[in-house]
Amino acid sequence: MGESLAADFVSELLGSRQLADLASRIYRLGDALRTKLVGGLVGLAPANTASIFFFARCFKTYQAAVELLRMGFWQDAAVLARVLREAEYQLCWITKGGDDIARLFLENYERHKRKVMRTLAECGDPEIRLQAQAVVERTPADKTLDKWWTNWWSPKRHQGIGWLAGKKLGRKAYPLEYEYLSAFVHTSPALLGFYSHEPNGGAGVTVETRPGVSDENREFAGTVAFSIFAAFVDACDAFAQQMEFGFKDELTQINDRIREQFIK
């Protein structure tokens, strides 16, 4: 990739220059994929269209998550780590299932628009209700699209993101990584020690309301960084394969760097 891209997406991360260097390299990978996408002729088959959406979503969320880490809001970055992993699962399911699976995603886009209009027709302000009702009345009924699905890939409640990750993609790390990150989304009691705890070697209590990372939580903050990096790189890998962009050597090198950094 060209060195014309920003050499330092971030100059320091969680007090580590090495983490910052890795974050910047991953950013350059994402930017190179974006550049290749907007600079070339891309067929808009359903799988490509859906994959482009998920790549764009992941790339912007990656940047936001790293910015939160840089500013010392690592707990909030954990929320975005889960967002990244959830989007990466869906992107990989689309690249695995091709156009047949991607069509379910695109159909659900239409299904969601229909549901929004029906909701506005019932619950919106009076003027909005009239406009929404007019849209509903001139939209042809559709037996499939008028039925609300639990997820875009399935109407069955038990076939949620855990089913997708474990049963369809074989992601063995799902129960540990995704479910633990979910605690930050749902404000689980499991988070108690990440916001209030006894300081190492001292009396009193440490309350984490200001930006920064306490010594007690530094290791877990590093784990959050790992999840952010790994999820986005996995998404880049799936996207590059779907679009036939290459980047295999760069992806391999970055994954090696991630393992060297985090897996002792």
C-alpha positions in Angstrom: 0.0 0.0 0.0 1.2 3.5 -0.8 2.9 5.5 1.9 0.8 8.5 0.8 -1.9 7.3 3.2 -1.7 8.7 6.7 1.3 7.2 8.4 -0.1 7.8 11.9 -3.8 7.4 12.2 -3.2 7.6 15.9 0.1 8.5 17.7 -0.4 6.7 21.0 -3.0 4.2 22.2 -3.5 3.1 25.9 0.0 4.5 26.6 1.6 2.2 23.9 3.3 3.3 20.8 3.2 -0.3 19.5 -0.6 -0.4 19.8 -0.8 2.9 18.0 1.4 1.7 15.2 -0.7 -1.4 14.7 -3.9 0.7 14.8 -2.5 2.9 12.1 -1.5 0.0 9.9 -5.0 -1.5 10.1 -6.5 1.9 9.3 -4.2 2.1 6.2 -5.5 -1.4 5.1 -9.1 -0.2 5.4 -8.4 3.0 3.5 -6.6 1.0 0.7 -9.7 -1.2 0.4 -11.9 1.9 0.2 -9.7 3.5 -2.4 -9.8 0.4 -4.6 -13.5 0.2 -4.2 -14.3 3.8 -5.2 -11.6 3.8 -7.9 -12.8 0.7 -9.8 -15.7 -0.8 -11.6 -17.7 -2.9 -9.2 -20.6 -5.0 -10.1 -23.6 -4.4 -7.8 -24.8 -8.0 -7.4 -26.7 -8.4 -4.1 -23.7 -9.9 -2.3 -21.5 -7.0 -3.4 -24.0 -4.4 -2.4 -24.5 -5.9 1.1 -20.8 -6.4 1.6 -20.1 -2.8 0.7 -22.5 -1.6 3.3 -21.0 -3.8 6.0 -17.5 -2.8 5.1 -18.4 0.9 5.3 -20.1 0.3 8.6 -17.1 -1.5 10.0 -14.5 1.0 8.8 -16.3 4.0 10.3 -17.0 2.1 13.6 -13.3 1.0 13.8 -12.2 4.6 13.6 -14.7 5.7 16.3 -13.6 2.8 18.6 -9.9 3.7 18.2 -10.7 7.3 18.9 -12.4 6.3 22.1 -9.4 4.2 23.2 -7.1 7.1 22.4 -9.2 9.5 24.6 -9.3 7.0 27.5 -12.9 5.9 27.1 -12.0 2.2 26.8 -15.2 0.9 28.4 -17.3 2.7 25.7 -14.9 1.4 23.0 -15.9 -2.1 24.2 -19.4 -1.3 23.1 -18.2 -0.6 19.6 -16.0 -3.7 19.7 -19.2 -5.7 20.0 -20.7 -3.7 17.2 -17.7 -4.5 15.0 -17.8 -8.2 15.8 -21.6 -8.4 15.1 -21.2 -6.7 11.8 -18.2 -8.9 10.9 -20.3 -12.1 11.5 -23.0 -10.8 9.2 -20.5 -9.8 6.5 -18.9 -13.3 6.6 -22.3 -14.9 6.4 -23.1 -12.9 3.3 -19.7 -13.7 1.6 -20.3 -17.4 2.5 -23.9 -17.6 1.3 -23.5 -15.3 -1.7 -26.4 -13.6 -3.5 -29.0 -15.9 -2.0 -28.2 -14.7 1.5 -27.6 -11.1 0.5 -31.0 -10.9 -1.0 -32.5 -11.6 2.4 -30.6 -8.5 3.7 -31.8 -6.3 0.9 -35.4 -7.6 1.3 -35.2 -6.7 4.9 -34.2 -3.2 4.0 -37.6 -2.9 2.2 -39.3 -4.7 5.1 -38.0 -2.1 7.5 -39.2 0.8 5.4 -42.7 -0.7 5.3 -42.7 -1.2 9.1 -41.5 2.4 9.7 -44.3 3.8 7.6 -46.9 1.7 9.3 -45.6 2.8 12.7 -45.6 6.4 11.8 -49.1 6.1 10.4 -50.2 4.8 13.9 -48.0 6.8 16.3 -46.6 9.9 14.5 -47.7 13.5 14.9 -51.1 14.2 13.2 -49.5 15.7 10.0 -46.9 12.9 9.8 -49.6 10.2 10.3 -51.5 11.4 7.3 -48.4 11.4 5.1 -47.3 8.0 6.3 -50.8 6.5 5.9 -50.8 7.8 2.3 -47.5 6.0 1.7 -48.9 2.8 3.3 -52.1 2.9 1.2 -50.2 3.2 -2.1 -47.6 0.5 -1.3 -48.8 -2.8 -2.7 -49.3 -5.5 -0.1 -46.6 -8.3 0.0 -47.1 -11.5 2.0 -43.4 -11.9 2.6 -42.3 -8.3 3.2 -45.2 -7.3 5.4 -44.3 -9.9 8.0 -41.7 -8.6 10.5 -38.6 -10.8 10.9 -36.6 -11.0 14.2 -33.3 -10.7 12.2 -32.8 -10.0 8.5 -31.5 -13.5 7.9 -34.3 -15.4 9.7 -37.9 -14.8 11.1 -37.2 -17.4 13.8 -36.4 -15.9 17.2 -33.9 -18.6 18.2 -31.8 -18.0 15.1 -30.1 -14.9 16.4 -26.6 -13.7 16.2 -25.3 -16.5 18.5 -26.9 -19.1 16.1 -25.3 -17.3 13.1 -21.9 -17.1 14.7 -21.8 -20.6 16.2 -24.0 -22.8 14.0 -23.4 -21.2 10.6 -19.9 -19.8 10.9 -18.4 -22.1 13.5 -17.0 -19.3 15.6 -15.8 -21.0 18.8 -14.8 -17.7 20.4 -18.3 -16.3 20.3 -19.5 -17.3 23.8 -16.4 -15.7 25.4 -15.7 -12.6 23.3 -19.1 -11.5 22.1 -21.0 -12.3 25.2 -18.5 -10.6 27.5 -18.5 -7.5 25.3 -22.3 -7.5 25.4 -22.0 -6.8 29.2 -20.8 -3.3 28.2 -23.9 -2.8 26.0 -26.4 -4.0 28.6 -24.7 -2.5 31.7 -24.4 -5.9 33.3 -23.3 -6.3 37.0 -20.2 -8.0 35.5 -18.9 -4.5 34.9 -18.7 -3.5 38.5 -15.0 -3.8 38.8 -14.4 -1.8 35.6 -15.9 1.4 37.1 -15.5 1.1 40.9 -12.9 -0.9 42.8 -10.3 -0.9 45.5 -7.0 0.5 44.3 -3.9 -1.8 44.2 -1.9 -1.3 47.4 -4.1 1.4 48.9 -7.2 2.2 50.9 -10.4 3.8 49.7 -12.1 3.3 46.4 -11.2 4.1 42.8 -14.1 5.4 40.7 -13.5 5.5 37.0 -15.5 8.4 35.7 -12.6 10.3 34.0 -10.8 9.4 30.8 -8.0 7.0 31.3 -7.2 3.4 32.3 -6.4 2.3 35.8 -3.6 -0.1 36.5 -6.2 -2.6 37.7 -8.1 -2.5 34.3 -5.2 -2.0 31.9 -5.0 -5.7 30.9 -8.7 -5.8 30.0 -8.5 -2.6 28.2 -5.9 -4.2 26.0 -8.3 -7.1 25.4 -10.8 -4.6 24.2 -8.2 -3.2 21.8 -7.5 -6.8 20.5 -11.3 -7.3 19.8 -11.5 -4.0 17.9 -8.4 -4.8 15.8 -9.3 -8.5 15.2 -12.9 -7.9 14.3 -12.1 -5.2 11.8 -9.3 -7.1 10.2 -11.6 -10.1 9.8 -14.1 -7.9 8.2 -11.5 -6.5 5.8 -10.5 -10.1 4.9 -14.0 -11.1 4.1 -14.6 -7.9 2.1 -11.4 -8.3 0.1 -12.3 -11.8 -0.8 -15.9 -10.9 -1.8 -14.7 -8.1 -4.1 -11.6 -10.1 -5.3 -9.3 -7.2 -4.2 -6.4 -9.3 -3.1 -4.4 -7.9 -0.1 -3.7 -11.5 1.1 -0.1 -10.8 2.1 -1.0 -7.6 3.9 -3.8 -9.3 5.8 -1.5 -12.2 6.8 1.2 -9.7 8.0 -1.3 -7.7 10.1 -2.8 -10.9 11.6 0.7 -12.0 12.6 1.3 -8.5 14.2 -1.9 -8.9 16.2 -0.9 -12.3 17.5 2.6 -11.0 18.4 1.1 -8.0 20.2 -1.7 -9.7 22.2 -1.0 -13.5 22.3 1.9 -14.0 24.6 
